[in-house]
Amino acid sequence: QLLQVVDVLLVKAFVKMASCDDQVFNPPENVSKKAHCSSMEQYKEMHARSIKYPEAFWGDIAKEFYFDQPVPGKFLDYNFDVSKGPVYVKWLEGGRTNICYNCLDKHVLAGKGDQIAFYWEGNDPADTDSVTFSELLSDVCRVGNYLQSHGVNKGDTVAIYMPMIKELVVAMLAVARIGAVHNIVFGGYSSDSLAERMLDSSASVLICADGVWRANKLVHLKEIADEALSLCRQRGLDVRLSLVVQHMARVTHPPSLHDAING
C-alpha cells in the first residue's frame, strides 16, 4: 500500500512538472532589445545557419575577436568518412589569439576601461564589490608577471584552489595570459582530492586562499592546501610555488548575519 501511495504521488508530481513546460516567461522588452539574441525567431534563424553554414556562422563570430595571427588556411576542415582516412575536425588551424587579451585589453583600448567588468558578492550580502576592466587588467598583469618571474611558462600547469572571490577571476586570466594551463579544483575538496588532481595534471604551482566562510562555517583552505602539498611531495611531485590570497582579513564575520536571521 505504501508503494502504491508513493507511485501516485510521483505520477502527480510528473503531471505537475509537465504542465509547467507549457508556461513561457518572456524577458522584459527593454532586456530583449539589448540582448545578443533578442527573440526566439532570431535564435532559430541563427541555429539553422550554424548547422547549414558552420564556417560562415562561426567565421562572423570570430571576426569579433583579436587574432595575433589570422587563420592561414581553411577556417573549418573535417573528415567523418573512415574510408577517406582518419576522422578529424579542425577549427581555425594555425590561427593564434589570447583569450585574456580579448577579455580585457581589447575593451580597455576601446575606451571602456572604467566600465564594470563584473560584480562580486561574498558569503555575507554586506561583502560586495565591483571591478572595472582597467582594474582587472592591472591585477591580471601583475599576477601574470609575477608567475613568469618565478619560471612559470607556456604549457605549465597551475592548480587553482580558491572560493568564489575576485582573485579567482584574476588567477584564471593571469594563467591564460602567459600561456599556462589552469587546473581549477573546487574550493571545498579535501586535501586528498586536491593532491590527486595536482598529481594528475603535474601542477608546478598552486594558488589558494587562506580560508572562506560557507554560511556560518569557516573552511581553512590554507591548511587543506598545505596537507595536499605534503602529499604531493611524498609522491614525487615538487610544487615549486604556492601563492596564498589573504581573503579572511577583509570579509564580514558571517555569524552576525546568522544570529540576526535567527533573532
Number of C-alpha atoms within 10 A of each C-alpha: 6 7 8 9 10 11 12 11 12 12 12 12 12 11 11 11 11 11 10 10 8 8 8 7 6 10 11 8 11 9 10 13 12 9 10 9 13 15 14 10 10 12 13 12 10 14 14 13 15 14 10 11 12 15 17 14 16 15 14 11 9 13 9 9 15 16 16 11 10 14 15 10 11 12 19 16 13 11 13 11 10 9 8 8 9 10 11 11 10 12 14 17 15 13 14 13 13 15 16 19 19 14 15 22 19 16 18 18 10 8 12 16 19 13 15 14 18 13 11 13 14 18 18 19 11 13 14 12 11 13 16 18 21 21 17 22 23 14 17 24 17 13 19 23 16 13 20 14 10 11 12 22 15 14 13 19 21 28 28 26 23 26 23 14 16 19 20 19 14 20 22 22 25 24 30 21 20 21 19 20 19 23 19 17 18 14 20 17 14 15 20 16 14 25 27 15 18 26 20 8 16 18 24 19 21 22 22 26 24 20 22 24 19 14 12 16 10 13 16 15 23 20 14 22 26 15 16 22 22 15 18 23 13 10 11 9 17 16 19 12 15 16 13 16 15 12 16 15 9 8 15 16 17 20 14 12 16 13 10 9 8 7 6
